[in-house]
């Protein structure tokens, strides 16, 4: 908590902090905070990680009054699959920065939290998922927010553990209000085919949210609000950011889920620019603030400066240099800068309180006798207090009334109200990187009002990671999720490369959870003056004491993902039922049946005009993860089996493993296994590439996103539907000369890239690499990169801001390499394996593991 020292001076003070010559790079530690051991993706198998039973959530159908929309009456309950959250990456920005520190830097070398024994248990313990506690690390999660929140509740027991939730849902139905298709381009145009997302998860989210317009939007949002309420602590708060188009509907929805007693307030805040329409320009958005329990609500008052212009309207008088008083004229009211020199702005405040005194209370001042107002009593109980106010020049008569003279700087700040006019610009986060990026100032106020350092903040609508970034800045724990891999790639980059001031801790040995030291201001009141007391101090929670001798980077975080749902066999499609039987024919199996027919007609296109064609392709009965069986069209036909990935999620490792197991049981043995998908987890792609099955070829085929979005586009990008995808081209070279002799160096030469504009697989280029990571000691469990590169970053993006702020510690030549495709020299780790993960500008990932 804040350490406050009383003072009567109407000036702010800072706690003195000795300035250090060097600036060590620090992180906040969340000491004593734990989280469960989620499954590392490399240890996930069909046996080690089985999905739990579905969880059913229910609504009260008898609410009155209630909002009514299509489908609500039938949706009194819903089921959510209980899945694990797989850890794909463990990222520690300080460890990554370590590789580019100056060679002569003798600063302290700190071991990453991820290198501790608790985070790297022996295998027998590591596969006991959700049974052990690890030190807290923040969380960036890919997946549908409903699945993520249900997993937090059911798998991790996090009900009542979240202090604040911030939700920034889509405002409307346009493309640009829902997603951004490229990491490096924000100019998204509604209705433009090439700007439509190719991410299967985002297509599903778009359909789920808007299939029935506002009706499906309300259903989508209400389900997530219900789980949000379950996660909130009794003292916790929820903020929903929304535009004026749907604010009235969303408020009704929140009343239903949280109850009217859960409403705390509605904030109107100014947004950058305005929207010209046939009526008034729309220059504001809204925050709907609800809580779990109003009586237990955690709330901290935030203040803004009282200035001559921005002041309460009661301050309409001047105290002149000769101690006389007069009213301010019109010019002075409009521009206090023109007030006479030596004057101060004051208010003539009421000196009486309601309720009559038990006996008359005359008071003589400057030869006149004054009484409290009718049916009132003096605010100061004893005449001595009034005498003290008179001595201090704090009394002034107006007519028959005696007034209290309140100085503008008695309390030089004032509380925020629910109208925020200063949010159209500003904040620490730098330029806008995402098409629907959340306002930093707005998030700061929400977090500071309702949480303390070390509290947990959740954002199920991650976007570019602004909530995570603001929470990190202010020393809060955070977790966030999004269905868009583009959004998560942007968030990851912002978090890894961010630099923050180091705020002095209240108790350094206890970590950030002990609180911060804050700037304070005196709150001089009538009571403190009348009783000659020290003025109480108010902490300014948005102005913590900065330790100028240190800099801070983001703490350790994990990148996690919801596994894909289990695919159904094509035999689940009942051919004997009529075509319009929605129960039998809806869902994944029908779509996969359509893909099978498309694959038979078009074949698979390879490089340089090569093509795999089929003489037959039929449903394969008796298997669950293999969906089709056929023969190639060639002189010596080969038996081919096909496994289709999910419609709205990446193909993941368990499906690959189970499909290979099924293929191995087939008689006769196939000579080719094709895995066809819209997206694949990089670990799944790696397993396909690295599986050694003598006499059998395993191939990866990219499916054209047009198969998902035909109804959303004006025309197809290509007549092709399936393309072969190759492995990333990565080279490991030993260094034979110089100071780094004996070390290794990795170069990314290119990778197969699916161009959604042309509908082709383009290979060999580096131009579309948005980010790549190097793990120099891959343990087979999850990626722990020691070097991270942003080849598409401009001179002011990526690591550039960090380099500018840490000039004394960072070698400019070394960090410049973080914009390229050749690694820094490194020593091989004990595992004798190097892992390279590549992320393209669509957020699509590829993983290459090299045994050295």
N, C-alpha and C positions, 0 to 999 in steps of 0.2 A: 504494500500500500504506500501512498505518498507520505514522505516525511516532511512535515510542515513546521516552520518556526514562526511564531507570531511576530508581527511588527505593525506599527501604526503608520508608517510612511506609505503614502499613496503612490509608490513606485514598485515596479516588478523587481524581483531579485532572482538570480540563478544560483543554484548550489555550485560552489567552486569546484572545478575538476581540473587537476593538473594536466597540462598539455604535454603529450609525449613527443619525442623527436621523430620516432618512426610510427607507422600506422600498421600494426599487426592486423591481419584479416581474421575477423571473429564471426562466430555464429551464436545465436541464443540456444541454450540447452533447456529443454523441458524436463527438468529433473523430477523424477517420481512419476511421470506420466508414461503409461504403457499402452500397448495395443496387441491384439492377438497375432499369432504367426500365420499369416495368409499363405496359401500354397505358392512357392516359386514355380513359375511355369515349366521350368525344366524338370521338375519332379512330379508333374501331373501326369497320371496315367488313368485309364478307365477304372482301375482298381483303387488307386490312392485317393481319388477325388470324385466321389459320387454325389450327384445333386440330391438335396434334401426334398422332403415333401412340399407340395405347393402350400402357400399360406393364403388363407381366405380372410378378406377384410369386408366389413359390412357397414352399411349406412342405416340411419334411422329414417324409414320411409314416411314417418308420421310428423315430420317437422312442419310447423305452421307459424308464420307463412314460409314459403320456400319458392325458389326460382324454378321454373319448369322449362325443360327443353326436350327435344326429340331424343328418345332412348333413355332418358333418366329413370322413368318408372320401371323399366326392365333391368336397370343396372343398380339394384339394391345391394349387390355384393360382387366382388371380383377376386380372382385368384392370381397370385404372382409366383412364378417359379423361384425356388430357393437355390441360388447358385453361389459358388465361391467367387472371390475376386482374386484372380491370378496376378502375381507380381512378375512383371516383365523386365523392369529396369529398376535399379537402385542408383540414384544420382546424388552425389555430394559435390556441389559447386566448388567448395574449398579444395577438394582433392583434385579437381580438374584445373583449378587455377595454380595449384602447386607445380604443375609441369611447366608453367611459363613464368615462374618467378625468376628474378635475376640470379645468376649463378653464384654471385658473391653475397647473396642475401643470407645472413646468418640468423634470421628470425626463427622462432620456434616452429618445429615441424610437428603437426598434430595428426594423430591417427584418426581416420574417419570412424564415425559411429558404426558404419557398415562393416568395418574390419574387426569389430569386437567379437568375443566368443559367443555372446548372447544372440547375435544376429547370424552366426555361422555355426549352428549346432551340428553334432554328428548326424549322419544320414538317418539312423534309426529314429532320432528325435525330430529331424527336419520333416519327415513325412507324416508326422502326427499333427496334421493341420488343425489349427484353431484350438490346440490344447495347451499351448505355451505362450508366455508373455514376452514381447520384445520391447525395447525402448521405443518411445514414440518417434515416428517420422511422419511428415506430412504426406498427403496422398492425392495423386492426379490419376483419375480413373476413367477409362474408356468404356462407355456402355450406357444403356437406357437408365435414366434416373430412378425409375420404378424398381428395376432389378437391383440397382446399387443400394438404394435405401432399404429394400427388403432384406438384402444380404447383411447390411449393417445391423439391422434389428434381429434377424433370426440366427445368423452365423456368429455374430460378434457381440451380441447382447448390449447394443448401444442405445437402447431405449432410455430416454431421459438424460443422455450424456452430452447433447449438443446445446451450446449456449445461444447461438444465433444462426439463423438460416436466412440466406438472401437468394431470392428467386427473381430472375429477369427473363420471363417467358417471352415468346414472340408476341409482338404487338398486333400484327395483322397477317394477312394471307399472302403477301408478296414474297418472291424468292429472297430478296435482299433483307427481309425482316427475319429470315430463318437461318440462313447459312452463307458461308463464303467458300467457294470451291477451290481457291488457290491460296497457298501460304503467303505469296508475295504480291497479291493483287486484290484491292478492296473495291474496285469499281464494278460492282455487281449490278446487272441490269435485269429487271423483272421481265420475264417472257423471252429471254434470249437463250437459245438452246445451249450454247457453249458455256453459259454461266449456271446452268442447272447442275447441282451436285451429282457426282457419280458414286458417292459413298452409299452403300446399300442401307446402312443404319440410318442415314439422314433421309433417304427416300422414304423409309418406313415411318420415321418420326414426322415427316411432312404429311404423309397420308393419314397417320393416326390423329394428327392435330387438326387437319383441315378437310378430311374426307367428306364430312357433312357440314362444313363451314363452322359457324360459331357453336353448333351443337356438339360436334366431336371435340372442339377446343375446350369447352367447359368440362366435358367428361374427362379428357386428358389431364386437365389441371386439377380437378377435384380429387382424383385418385392420388396424385402426388402430394397434394396438401394434407390428405389424411395421414400419409406416412410421415410427412414432416412433423405433424403434431406429435406422433409417437416418439420421434427422436428428440424433441425439445425437452430440456430441463424445465422444472416447474418455474424457474425464474427466467426462462429463455424467451427470446423474441423472434418473430418472423417478419421480414420485410419483403413485399412483393412490389417490384417496379413495373409500372404499366402506363400506357398512354391514354389519352382521353377517349379513344375509340371504344375501349372495353372496361374502363375503370369502374363503371357502375355495376357491371355484371360480375366482375371479379370480387368486388366488395361484398355483394350478396352471397357469392360462393364462400368467401371467407367467414361470413357470419354463420353460414350453415355448418362449416367444419369446426370452427373455434368457438362458436357461440357469440352472441352480441356482446357479452361481457368480456370477450377476449380482444375487443377493439381498443387500441391504444390511441391511434391518431392517423390522420391522413396529411401527408406532407406534399406540398406543391413546390417543385424546384424547376429552375430555369435551365433549359437545354441549349447547346450551341446552335445558333442559327434559328430559323423559323420556317414554317411550311406555308407557302402562299396558297390560299384557296379562294373560293368565291366569297368566303366570310372572313372572320378574323384569323390572323396568323396564329398557328399553334406553336408557342414558344416554351411550353412547359410539359413536363411529365409528372407522374405521381408516385408516391410511396404509400402503400397500405401497410400499416404497422399493427400486428396482432401479437398476442402473447398467450402462453399456456395458462398462466394463473396471474391475474392482475394484482392480487394481494401480495404475491411473492416476486413481482417483476424487479429485475436488476436494472437500475437506471442511474446514469451519471449525467449531471447537468453539464452542458457545454456552453462556452461563452464566446462572444465576439466583442471586439473593441468598441467602446463608446467613443465616437468621434464627434467633432462639431456638427457634421452633416448627418451622421447616422446615430441619432440619439432619441430617447423617448420624448414625446411631445410636451411633457410637463416642464422641460427645461427651456423656459422662455424669458428668463431674467438675467441681468448682468450684475455682478458685484464689481464695482469700479475700483480703481487703484486707491481712491480716497476712502474706501470702505462704505460708500453710499451704494444704493441699489436703484435700478430702473429696469423697466421692461425693454426687451429687445425690439428694435424696429423691424420693418419688413425686410430690408436689405440684410440686416444682421441674422435674421431667422433663416433666410435663404442661403447666406454665405457667411458663416461665423468668422471667416478670415478677416472681414472688415470691422470686427469688433475693436473697440479702443484698446490700445496697448496697456498691459497690466491688468486687464479685466478678466474675470472668470465667469463661466456660465453656471447658473444655479437654478434650482426649482424652489418655489414656495409651496411647501408640502403641509398637509393637514397635521396639526398637533393634537387633535382630538380623536378618541376612539368611541365606538358605539357603546351604549348602555350608560345610564346616568350614574353619577357618583352618589354615595350614601349621604354626603353632605356637600354644601357649596364649596367650590374650589377657586376662590379668587386668587389672581396673581398680578402683582404690580410690576409694570415694566415701563421705564422711561416716563414716569409720572402718570401713567394711565393704569386702570384696573381692567383685567381681561378674565373672561370665564370660558370654559369649554363650550363647544356648540351645544345647542339644545339636545337634551337626552343623551349627552355624551360625557366623557371624563377625559382628563389629561392623559396622554400616552405615558408621561413620566409621573410615577406615583408620588414622589416627594418633591416639595418645593426646592430642595437643595439641587436636585437634578436640573430644574428649570434655571436656577441661578447659574449652574455650570454652563448650560447652553448659552445663556446671555453673555457670560464672560468670554466665550469662544466666538461671539458674534454670529450665533446660529439662530437668533430669534429676530423676527421682523413683523411689524404690525401692518395689516391691510384692512382698513375700515375698523370694525369692531372685533376683528379676529386676529389672534396671534399665530403666526405661521413659523414652521420649522424651515430653516435655510439648508437645503440639501445641495452639496456641490457635485458637479458632474464627475469629478475625479475621486469622490468618496469611495466609489466602487467603479473602477475604470472600465469594467466590462459589463455586458448584459447577456442574458440567456437568449439562446436561439428560440424562435417560435416555429410554427409549421409552414412558414413561407421563406424559402431559401432562394434569394435573388443573385447569389454570388457563385453559382455552380456552372455557369456557361463556359468557364475556362479555368485552368489551373490544376494543380496537383503535381505529384512528384514523378509520375510514371512516364513522361516523355510523350512522343508523338503517337497518334492513333494507328494501331496495326490491324484492327479487325473491323469489319463492316458494321457490327452492332456492339461496339465496345462500351462497357458500362462506365459511368462517370466516377472518377476517383474520389472527388470531394464528397459526393453523396455517400459512397461506401465508407469512407473514413468516419463520417459522422455517425452512421449507423453502428459501426463496430465500436467506436469510442463511447457512445451513449449506453450501450447494452452489454459490453463485455469487459473483462479485465485481462491483463497479460496472462498468457497460458491457457485461456478459455478456448473452446473448440468452436470454429466457425465452419458451416457447411454451405456450399453453393452447388445445387444440382443442375445449374445452367451455366457451366463454366465459361463458355465463349473463349475469349483470349486470355482468361485467367486473372482478370482484374481483382476479383474478390480474394483470390489466393495471394496475389501480389500485395494488396493492402493489408491483409491479415499478417503476412510475413513482415511487412514494414513495421507494424505495431506490436510484434511479438506474440501474436495469437497462433494457436495451432489451427490447421485448416485441412479440409478435404473437399474435393470438387470433382465433378464428373460431367461428361458431355458425350453425345453420340458421334460428334464430328471429330475425325482424326486431324483435319486441318486445324480446327480450334485448339486441340490438345498440343499439336506441334508448335503453334504460336505461343501457347501458355508455357510450354516447357522452355522455349527459348527465352521468354521474358524473365522467368524465374531463375534460370541458370545464370543469366548475365546481369542480373540486377545488383546494384550496390546501394546500401542504406547507411544512414547515420547510425552510430552506436549510441543508444540511449543508456544512460547510467542506471544501473540496477539498484533497487532499494536495499537488497542484501545479496551481494554478488555470489556468495557461497551457495545460495539456494536457487540460483538460476532465475530465469525470466518470470517464473511463477510467483516470485516474491514481490513483483511490482516494479515500478519505475520511480525515479525522482522527477518531480514536476516543477515547473515554474509556478510561482504562487502570486496572488495579489491580495492586499488587505481589503476587507469588507467593513468599512467604517459605517456604523449605523447610529441612529439616534440613541439607542440604548448604550452602546459602547462609549459615546461621548458624554451622556448624562451621568453615567456611573464611573467615568474615568477608567474604563477597562481597555485592555489591549484589544485591538480589532482582530476578529477571527480572520484566518487565511483561507482562501479558496484555491484549490488546485486547478490549474489549467491543463486538462488531460490531453489536449492536442498540442501542448508545448512542453514535452519532456526535456530534461537536461541532456545535452549532447556532450559525449566524451569525444573531444576533438582529436584525441590521440589514437583513436581506433576507427576502423571501418568495418562494415558488416556485409556479409553476403547471405543468400538464402540458406536455410538449414537443410539437412538431408531430406530427401523425398523419394517416395516410390511411385513408379508408373505402373498402374494396374489395369486389368481389363476383365470385363464380364465374358465368360466363355460362350461360344455359340451354342444355340439350342441343338439338341439331338435331332438329326434329320430322320425323316420317316421313309420307309421303303416304298418304292413306286407301287408295289403290290397292294398298298393300302387304298389305291384308287380303284373303286368298284366299277368295273366296266359293265356289269350287268344292270347298273342303276341308270335311270334317265339322266341326260346331260344337264338338266336343270336342277338336279338334286343337290342343293347347296351344302347339306351336311356331309355327303359322301365326297363331293368334288372340290370343296373349298380347301385352301391352305397350300402348304408346301408341296405336297405330293403331286397335285395337279400342275403346279408350275414346273416341277422337275420333269413331269411327263411331257410338257410342252418343250422344255429344253432338250430332252432326248430326241424328240422329232426334229427340232431345229438342227441339232448336231448331226443327225443322219443326213439331212438335206444339204448342209453346207460343208461338213467336214471341219478339220482343224487346219488353219493356215500356219505354215512354218516360215522360216526366213528364206529369202531369195526365191520366192515363188513356190516353194515346196508345200505339199498339202497331204494330210492324212484323210483318206476317204473311206467310206464304209459300204460294204455290200448288204449288210444287215445291222440293225441295232435295236435290241428288244429289251423289255423289262426283265430283270434278273430276279426270279422268285427265290424265296428262302434266305435272302440276305437283307440286312438293314442299312448298311453303310455303303454297299455297292448297288447302284441303281440301274445299270444297263450292261448288257452283254452283247458283243458283236464281233464282226470280222472285218479286217481291212481289205480294201480293193487293190489287190496286187497279185502277181503271179503265184506267190506262195502266201495265201492269206494267213494272218496272225489273229489269234484270239485276243480281244480287247475287252476290258471291263472298265466301267466309268463310275466315279463317285462325284456327285454334284454337291457343292457347298450350299450352305443355307441361303435363302433368298435375301435376308436382311441382316446378315452378320458375316464376319469373316469365317472361313474354314479354320478350324483349330486342331491342335495336336491330337486330341482324343479321337476325332473322326478319322484322321489319317491312320493312326495306329489300329483302330478297329477295322477300317477298310482293308488294310494290308493283311490283318489276321484272317478276314473272310476270304480274301483272294488266295491265300496260301492253302485254304481248305478245299478250293475248287478242283474238280477233276473234269477234263484235263486242265492243267495249269495254264493260266493266261501268259502271253508273252509281253503284254503291254497293259499297264494300269494308268488310266488318265484321271487326274484330279482337276475338275473344272469348277471355277469359282469366280465370283465378282471381286472378292478380296480374300486374302489368307493372312492369318497371323504369321509373322516372320518365322516363329519357331516351327509352325506347321510346314511352311515352305522349305525350311532347312531340313526337316525330317524327310520330306519327299526327295530332296536333292541328294541326301547323304545315305539313304537306305541302300544297302548292297544286297541285292537278291539275284544270285546267278541265273542268267537266262531270262530275266524279266526286266523290262525297262519301265521306270516310273516317270511320268511326264506331268507337267503343270500346264493347264490351259486357262488363259484369261478369257472370261466371258464379257461380251460387249454390254456396257451399261444400258444400251438401248433396250435390251430385253427386260429391264426393270422400269424404264421410263417412257415407253412408247406413247402412253396416253398424256404425258406431260410435255412432249416435244412436238415441234411442227414436222420434223423429218428425222430420219436416222442419220447418224454421222458416218456410217459405213454399211455396206452390204454384208460384210464379214461378221460372224457371230462368235468365233472361237479362234484364239491365237496361242501358239506355243510360247511359253515364257522361260527364259534362261536364268542362270544363276548370276549374281553380281560378279563382276570381274575385278578381283582383288589380288594384289601381289605383295608378298612379304619378302623383303630383301635384307640380308645381313650387311652391316656396315664394316668395311675392311680397313678403313684408314681413319686417321685423325683422332680427336679426343673421344669420339663416340665409338671407337673400334670395338667390335664384339656385341654391340647392340643391334637391334632390329629396327626396320622402318617399314610402314605399310603405305601402299598407294592404292587409291580407288581409281580404277581405269574406266569404269562405266557400269551400266546395268540396263536391263531391259525395262523400258518405260512405256506404259500404256497411255497413249495420247488420246484423250476422250474427244478432242476436237475433230481429229481425222479418223478416229476409230481404228488406229493401227498400233502395233507394237513396234517401238523404235528402240534400237539397241546401240550400245557403244558410247553414248554421250554422257558428259558430266554436267551439262547445262541445267538439268532439272533436279539436281541434288540440292535439297533445301538444308539438310543436316545429315551428318554421319558421325557415329560414335565408335570409339575404339576401346575395347576391353582387353588389356594386355595379359590378363590372367583369368580367363573365362572358366568358371567353376561348373558350367553345365546347368546351373540352377536359374540364374537370371543375370542380365547384363549389368556390370558395374563399371561404367566407362571412366577411364582416367584421362582421356582426351576427347573433346567434342568440337566439331567443325561445322561452320555455317558458310558454305561456298557461295550462296546467293546473297549474303549480307553485303550491304553497301559500306562505305568507309565510316559511316556514323551509326551503323547498326551492329547487331550481334555482340561481340565482345568489346567493341570500340568504346562504349561508354564506360565499361568497367576499367578498361586500360587507362582512360583519361583520369579517372578518379583514383587509381592506384599506381600512378606514375612511378613513385619511389620504389615500389615492389615488383612491378611487372616489366619484363624484358619485351620491348616493343617488337623486336624482330621475331621472337618466339611466338608471341600472341598473334602476329600477323599470319603465321602459319595456320591458325585456326580459321582462316577464310579460304583455305585451299583444300586439295585432295591428297596431299602427302603428309603423313603423320610426323610428329617429332620423334627422334630416336628414343627407344625404350629398351629396358631389360625384360626378358621373358620371365613370366611368373612360374610358380611351382607347378601349376596345372599343365604347362606346356601347350596351352591352347590360346589362340587369339580369336576374338569375335569382333566382327564389323557389322554394325547395323546402319542401313541407309534409309533415309526418309526422303521421298520426293516431294514436289510442290503440291501434290494432292493429298499428302499425309500418308501415302502408301509405303509400307515398310518392307525391307528385305534384310535377311540375316545370313551372314556367311561366317562359318566357323572353320578355322584352319588349324590343324595339328602341326606343330613345329617340331 
